Amino acid sequence: MTETSGPHRDGVNSQMADGIGTSGLKAWFVREVLPLEAVLTQFLRHNWRDQSDIEDLLHDVYARVYDAARRQLPDNPKAFVFTVARNLLSTRIRERAVIPIEAVSDLDALNIAIETPGPERSTIARDELRHLSAAIEKLPPRGREVVLMRRVEGLSRAEIAARMGISEDAVSVHLSRAMDALAAILLSEPPEKAGRP
């Protein structure tokens, strides 16, 4: 989040948590965040299978919200809390999808058919990746930046807005225009021409 002075800048409250002190921050948290506990718990229960994790998830959301509020208070605490919760769930899902190699001493015990792509499939995949990369490079700088942050880094619109110092609406406009341009580029050029002079 960017520190600003004066009135609102791109949807972020300019009053810094440091300016209100720890007691003010705690009061803000109790007043704005804790009343959301019931609906936040319901959201987590609805979107997470392992119900035994709900208390830990709730605690992690609170810790992240409080930590972020130390730097700067959000204008819309409810939206911010749910964005944090959604991002936390996404992160946990990605983490659970990865099986650490130490967890299985014998890969045959996993009972997974390992499908190694053939050389032709690998070549096609590399060509498609080059084509996409070349198309992304043709986007205007702001559009390219938004697409990479949203689609590659997986950042939310709010996170992109904070990082770029623009409003979430501006992020949506840049993303929409960039995706339209990207589709037009990809549809107009065959993969073998992309990235070649």
DRENDO-1510 file (C-alpha; in Angstrom, 1 decimal, always signed):
<recs>
REC; n; res; u; v; w
REC; 1; MET; +0.0; +0.0; +0.0 .
REC; 2; THR; +1.2; +3.4; -0.8 .
REC; 3; GLU; +1.5; +6.0; +2.0 .
REC; 4; THR; -0.3; +9.2; +1.1 .
REC; 5; SER; -1.3; +12.4; +2.9 .
REC; 6; GLY; -4.4; +14.3; +2.6 .
REC; 7; PRO; -7.8; +12.9; +1.5 .
REC; 8; HIS; -8.5; +9.5; -0.1 .
REC; 9; ARG; -6.2; +8.2; -2.8 .
REC; 10; ASP; -7.5; +5.3; -5.0 .
REC; 11; GLY; -9.8; +3.9; -2.4 .
REC; 12; VAL; -7.3; +3.6; +0.5 .
REC; 13; ASN; -7.8; +5.6; +3.7 .
REC; 14; SER; -4.9; +8.0; +4.0 .
REC; 15; GLN; -5.0; +7.9; +7.8 .
REC; 16; MET; -2.1; +5.6; +8.7 .
REC; 17; ALA; -2.3; +3.1; +11.5 .
REC; 18; ASP; +0.9; +4.5; +12.9 .
REC; 19; GLY; -0.8; +7.9; +13.3 .
REC; 20; ILE; -3.6; +6.4; +15.4 .
REC; 21; GLY; -1.3; +4.4; +17.6 .
REC; 22; THR; -1.6; +0.8; +18.8 .
REC; 23; SER; -4.6; +1.5; +21.0 .
REC; 24; GLY; -6.4; +3.2; +18.1 .
REC; 25; LEU; -5.5; +0.3; +15.8 .
REC; 26; LYS; -6.9; -2.2; +18.4 .
REC; 27; ALA; -10.1; -0.1; +18.7 .
REC; 28; TRP; -10.5; +0.0; +14.9 .
REC; 29; PHE; -10.0; -3.8; +14.8 .
REC; 30; VAL; -12.6; -4.4; +17.5 .
REC; 31; ARG; -15.0; -2.0; +16.0 .
REC; 32; GLU; -14.6; -2.9; +12.3 .
REC; 33; VAL; -13.3; -6.4; +12.0 .
REC; 34; LEU; -14.5; -8.5; +14.9 .
REC; 35; PRO; -18.2; -7.9; +14.2 .
REC; 36; LEU; -17.6; -9.7; +10.9 .
REC; 37; GLU; -16.6; -12.9; +12.7 .
REC; 38; ALA; -19.9; -14.8; +12.2 .
REC; 39; VAL; -20.2; -14.1; +8.5 .
REC; 40; LEU; -16.5; -14.6; +8.0 .
REC; 41; THR; -16.7; -18.0; +9.8 .
REC; 42; GLN; -19.7; -18.9; +7.6 .
REC; 43; PHE; -17.7; -17.9; +4.5 .
REC; 44; LEU; -14.8; -20.1; +5.6 .
REC; 45; ARG; -17.0; -23.1; +6.4 .
REC; 46; HIS; -18.7; -22.8; +3.0 .
REC; 47; ASN; -15.4; -22.6; +1.1 .
REC; 48; TRP; -13.2; -25.0; +3.0 .
REC; 49; ARG; -13.7; -28.7; +3.2 .
REC; 50; ASP; -11.7; -29.5; +6.4 .
REC; 51; GLN; -13.9; -28.0; +9.1 .
REC; 52; SER; -11.2; -28.6; +11.7 .
REC; 53; ASP; -9.1; -25.9; +10.0 .
REC; 54; ILE; -11.7; -23.1; +10.4 .
REC; 55; GLU; -10.4; -21.7; +13.7 .
REC; 56; ASP; -6.9; -21.6; +12.3 .
REC; 57; LEU; -8.0; -20.0; +9.1 .
REC; 58; LEU; -10.0; -17.4; +11.1 .
REC; 59; HIS; -6.9; -16.6; +13.2 .
REC; 60; ASP; -4.7; -16.3; +10.1 .
REC; 61; VAL; -7.2; -13.9; +8.4 .
REC; 62; TYR; -7.2; -11.8; +11.6 .
REC; 63; ALA; -3.4; -11.8; +11.8 .
REC; 64; ARG; -3.1; -10.7; +8.1 .
REC; 65; VAL; -5.7; -8.0; +8.4 .
REC; 66; TYR; -4.2; -6.6; +11.6 .
REC; 67; ASP; -0.7; -6.7; +10.1 .
REC; 68; ALA; -1.9; -4.9; +6.9 .
REC; 69; ALA; -3.8; -2.3; +9.0 .
REC; 70; ARG; -0.6; -1.4; +10.9 .
REC; 71; ARG; +0.7; +0.0; +7.6 .
REC; 72; GLN; -2.6; +1.6; +6.4 .
REC; 73; LEU; -6.3; +1.3; +7.3 .
REC; 74; PRO; -8.5; +0.1; +4.4 .
REC; 75; ASP; -11.5; +2.3; +3.4 .
REC; 76; ASN; -13.8; -0.7; +3.3 .
REC; 77; PRO; -12.8; -3.1; +6.1 .
REC; 78; LYS; -15.4; -5.7; +5.2 .
REC; 79; ALA; -14.3; -6.0; +1.6 .
REC; 80; PHE; -10.7; -6.1; +2.7 .
REC; 81; VAL; -11.3; -8.8; +5.2 .
REC; 82; PHE; -13.0; -11.0; +2.7 .
REC; 83; THR; -10.3; -10.4; +0.1 .
REC; 84; VAL; -7.7; -11.5; +2.6 .
REC; 85; ALA; -9.8; -14.6; +3.4 .
REC; 86; ARG; -10.2; -15.5; -0.3 .
REC; 87; ASN; -6.5; -15.0; -0.9 .
REC; 88; LEU; -5.6; -17.2; +2.2 .
REC; 89; LEU; -7.9; -20.0; +0.9 .
REC; 90; SER; -6.3; -19.8; -2.5 .
REC; 91; THR; -2.8; -20.0; -1.0 .
REC; 92; ARG; -3.8; -23.0; +1.2 .
REC; 93; ILE; -5.4; -24.8; -1.8 .
REC; 94; ARG; -2.1; -24.4; -3.8 .
REC; 95; GLU; +0.0; -25.5; -0.8 .
REC; 96; ARG; -2.2; -28.6; -0.3 .
REC; 97; ALA; -1.9; -29.5; -4.0 .
REC; 98; VAL; +1.9; -29.9; -3.6 .
REC; 99; ILE; +3.1; -33.3; -2.2 .
REC; 100; PRO; +6.5; -32.9; -0.6 .
REC; 101; ILE; +8.9; -35.5; -1.9 .
REC; 102; GLU; +10.0; -36.4; +1.6 .
REC; 103; ALA; +6.4; -37.5; +2.3 .
REC; 104; VAL; +6.8; -40.6; +0.1 .
REC; 105; SER; +10.0; -42.6; +0.2 .
REC; 106; ASP; +8.8; -44.9; -2.6 .
REC; 107; LEU; +7.2; -43.0; -5.5 .
REC; 108; ASP; +5.5; -46.3; -6.6 .
REC; 109; ALA; +3.6; -46.2; -3.3 .
REC; 110; LEU; +1.8; -43.1; -4.6 .
REC; 111; ASN; +0.1; -45.4; -7.2 .
REC; 112; ILE; +0.3; -42.6; -9.8 .
REC; 113; ALA; +0.8; -43.3; -13.5 .
REC; 114; ILE; +3.6; -41.0; -14.5 .
REC; 115; GLU; +2.8; -39.6; -18.0 .
REC; 116; THR; +5.9; -38.2; -19.5 .
REC; 117; PRO; +5.1; -36.0; -22.5 .
REC; 118; GLY; +6.8; -37.1; -25.7 .
REC; 119; PRO; +9.2; -34.8; -27.6 .
REC; 120; GLU; +6.5; -33.7; -30.0 .
REC; 121; ARG; +4.2; -32.7; -27.2 .
REC; 122; SER; +7.0; -30.8; -25.4 .
REC; 123; THR; +7.9; -28.9; -28.6 .
REC; 124; ILE; +4.2; -27.9; -29.2 .
REC; 125; ALA; +3.9; -26.7; -25.6 .
REC; 126; ARG; +7.2; -24.7; -25.8 .
REC; 127; ASP; +5.9; -23.1; -29.1 .
REC; 128; GLU; +2.6; -22.2; -27.5 .
REC; 129; LEU; +4.4; -20.7; -24.5 .
REC; 130; ARG; +6.6; -18.6; -26.8 .
REC; 131; HIS; +3.5; -17.5; -28.7 .
REC; 132; LEU; +1.8; -16.4; -25.6 .
REC; 133; SER; +4.9; -14.7; -24.3 .
REC; 134; ALA; +5.4; -12.8; -27.5 .
REC; 135; ALA; +1.7; -11.7; -27.5 .
REC; 136; ILE; +2.0; -10.5; -23.9 .
REC; 137; GLU; +5.1; -8.4; -24.8 .
REC; 138; LYS; +3.0; -6.6; -27.5 .
REC; 139; LEU; +0.6; -5.3; -24.9 .
REC; 140; PRO; +0.8; -1.7; -23.6 .
REC; 141; PRO; +3.0; -1.5; -20.5 .
REC; 142; ARG; +0.2; -0.9; -18.0 .
REC; 143; GLY; -1.9; -3.7; -19.5 .
REC; 144; ARG; +1.0; -6.1; -19.6 .
REC; 145; GLU; +1.8; -5.3; -15.9 .
REC; 146; VAL; -1.8; -5.9; -14.8 .
REC; 147; VAL; -2.1; -9.2; -16.8 .
REC; 148; LEU; +1.1; -10.5; -15.3 .
REC; 149; MET; +0.1; -9.6; -11.8 .
REC; 150; ARG; -3.4; -11.0; -12.1 .
REC; 151; ARG; -2.8; -14.1; -14.2 .
REC; 152; VAL; +0.7; -15.1; -13.4 .
REC; 153; GLU; +1.2; -13.9; -9.8 .
REC; 154; GLY; -2.5; -14.5; -8.9 .
REC; 155; LEU; -2.9; -11.1; -7.1 .
REC; 156; SER; -6.4; -9.8; -6.5 .
REC; 157; ARG; -7.6; -6.5; -8.0 .
REC; 158; ALA; -7.2; -4.8; -4.7 .
REC; 159; GLU; -3.6; -6.0; -4.3 .
REC; 160; ILE; -2.8; -4.8; -7.9 .
REC; 161; ALA; -4.4; -1.5; -7.3 .
REC; 162; ALA; -2.4; -1.0; -4.1 .
REC; 163; ARG; +0.9; -2.0; -5.8 .
REC; 164; MET; +0.3; +0.2; -8.9 .
REC; 165; GLY; -1.2; +3.1; -6.9 .
REC; 166; ILE; -4.4; +3.1; -9.0 .
REC; 167; SER; -8.0; +2.4; -8.2 .
REC; 168; GLU; -9.6; -1.1; -8.5 .
REC; 169; ASP; -11.8; +0.2; -11.3 .
REC; 170; ALA; -8.7; +1.3; -13.2 .
REC; 171; VAL; -7.2; -2.2; -12.7 .
REC; 172; SER; -10.4; -3.7; -14.1 .
REC; 173; VAL; -10.3; -1.4; -17.2 .
REC; 174; HIS; -6.6; -2.2; -17.8 .
REC; 175; LEU; -7.2; -5.9; -17.4 .
REC; 176; SER; -10.3; -6.0; -19.6 .
REC; 177; ARG; -8.6; -4.0; -22.4 .
REC; 178; ALA; -5.4; -6.1; -22.1 .
REC; 179; MET; -7.2; -9.4; -22.3 .
REC; 180; ASP; -9.2; -8.3; -25.3 .
REC; 181; ALA; -5.9; -7.2; -27.0 .
REC; 182; LEU; -4.2; -10.4; -26.0 .
REC; 183; ALA; -7.0; -12.5; -27.5 .
REC; 184; ALA; -6.9; -10.4; -30.7 .
REC; 185; ILE; -3.1; -10.9; -31.0 .
REC; 186; LEU; -3.3; -14.6; -30.3 .
REC; 187; LEU; -6.1; -15.2; -32.8 .
REC; 188; SER; -4.5; -13.1; -35.5 .
REC; 189; GLU; -1.1; -14.8; -35.5 .
REC; 190; PRO; -0.4; -18.5; -35.9 .
REC; 191; PRO; +1.9; -19.9; -33.2 .
REC; 192; GLU; +4.8; -20.5; -35.5 .
REC; 193; LYS; +5.1; -16.8; -36.4 .
REC; 194; ALA; +5.2; -15.6; -32.8 .
REC; 195; GLY; +8.6; -14.5; -31.5 .
REC; 196; ARG; +10.3; -15.0; -34.9 .
REC; 197; PRO; +11.5; -12.1; -37.1 .
</recs>
